[in-house]
Amino acid sequence: MSGHSKFANIKHKKEKADAKKGKIFTKIGREIAVAVKEGGPDPANNAKLRDVIAKAKSNNMPNDTIERSIKKAAGDVSGVSYEPITYEGYGPSGVAVIVEVLTDNKNRTAANVRHAFSKGGGNLGTTGCVSFMFDKKGQIIIERSDDIDEDELMMLALDAGAEDFNVEEEGYEVLTAPEDFSAVREALEKAGIKMASAEIAMIPQTTTTLTDEQDIKKMRILLDLLEDDDDVQEVYHNWDEPEEE
């Protein structure tokens, strides 16, 4: 994936998220609920919750909203439980797509995801049909700034356990093994490094370029439908998405 595209995609995602703050906060609220149920409400003793809180902050979720979500999840003993499910499929011209959901109704979610693929000129596949084309990594994106010394940042990330440090025109990408993600993210946070995004992601090994206008239009429909669904937490794909004019 080209560096330019990577930063453009993050900005594009952020702009869309800003336009739909309520929706993104609902999705992160579900992640908080799952993390609290798995490891308790105290971030000091729950690394997964710490990571979700960092994600919430990078999406400009207010601290009081985060705290309310944690308290609600901690007190919600008999409440809704969300099940994680991963769907895999193909967009137009065979673009590989992975959809991660948290749902309290598998039938509803499956129908919605299937509908999105169908509308977007693609089709759902079987488990494992495209995931082998991606690597699961901790991915931290840091925008370029005069306050950041590139060499110091690289040494800090690598010393904390990062696997790779990529320098790009608009900033830096830090990659980690999933199990080292929390330690690296926390080391950067303690050093006062502002992160544009920090999450465990499925990163494509190679990318696909779409040249047909109809394919591009359908791919955007597919992604928009999936991202608009409250049950869908993350969508990963190997389309080298061009910047919208």
C-alpha positions, 0 to 999 in steps of 0.5 A: 500500500503506498504511503500517500494512500495510507495517510489519505485513507486515514484522513478520509476515515477521520473526516467520515468519522467526524461527520458521524461522531455518534456512530463511531462512538457507538462502535467504540462503546461496544469495544469498551463493553467487550474489553470490560467484560473480558478483563474488568473495568480498571485500565491499569489491569486490562491492556485491551481496555487501555488500547480501546481507550487510546483508540477512543481518544484518537477518535476525539471521544470525550473522557466523560463519554469513555468513563460512562461507557466503562461504568455502564459496561461494568454494571451491565451484568445481565445486559447485551453481550456482543459476539465478534464475527469476521466475514471475508469476501470479494469486492469488484474485480476480486478486491479482497475485503475483511469485515470485523463485527460485534453483534448481538444478532448474528442473523441481522448482521449476516443479512446486512453484510451480504446485502452490502457485498451484493450492492457493491458488486461483490460477494461474501466468501468462506472463512479464510478465502482472503485473510491469507493475503493480509498480515495481522499487525499493530499499526501506529500512524504518526503525522510528521511534525517539527517537534518529532525527531525522526531518529529518536522516534525510530529508536523509541519505537524499536526499543519498545518492541516494534518490528518495523518503522517506515518513513513516509512523506506525510509521517511515520508508520510503526508496525508491531506483532499483535502481542507487542502492540500495547507496550509500543503504543504505551511507550510512545504515549508516555513520550508524549507522541501524538498518534493519528491512529493506533490499532491492531489491523489487517494489513494487505501484503499487496494492493489492487488498483481499480481502473474501471469507473463502475468498479470504483463506484461500486467499491465505494458503495460497498465500503460506505454500506459496511462502514454505516452499519452499527455492527461493523467495527472495522473494514479492511481491504487491499484496494489502493484507494485513490484520493477523492477529488 
